[in-house]
């Protein structure tokens, strides 16, 4: 199993031992980029807050402390497309 297969269907930011989705939560899929296939918990987030998300990751272009940016695809909010990697803030 490669890294991409391992990450698919897991929740971004969740504990590694229990990274599966929970039935009472709402998720969007991250598409492309270093977090491809991960699920993002969007429960209780406003539409405005979900236009674009910058997520911390160590597997992007900028390594540990770097961020990767995803933009909501269309109005349904079920998928976020990768746009860029960015350095972390000092």
C-alpha positions, 0 to 999 in steps of 0.5 A: 500500500502506498502513501496515497492509498493509506491516506484516502478516506482518513480525516485531516487532523484526526488522531492516527489511531482513529482517523476514520470519519464519524457518522455525526460529522459532515466532511468534504474531500480534498482533491489533488495536492499533498492531502489528496483523498483526505476528508476535511471536517466541515461541520458547523463551518459557515459557507464564507469560511469554507471558500478557501482553506490553508492546512498545515502539512509536512508533506507539501513543497515546504516541508514541516510547518508548510501549508497547502491551500484548497479552494471549494469546488462549486456551491455544494462544498463536498470537494475542495481542489488543491491550488498551491503550497505555501510556506508557513508563517514564522 
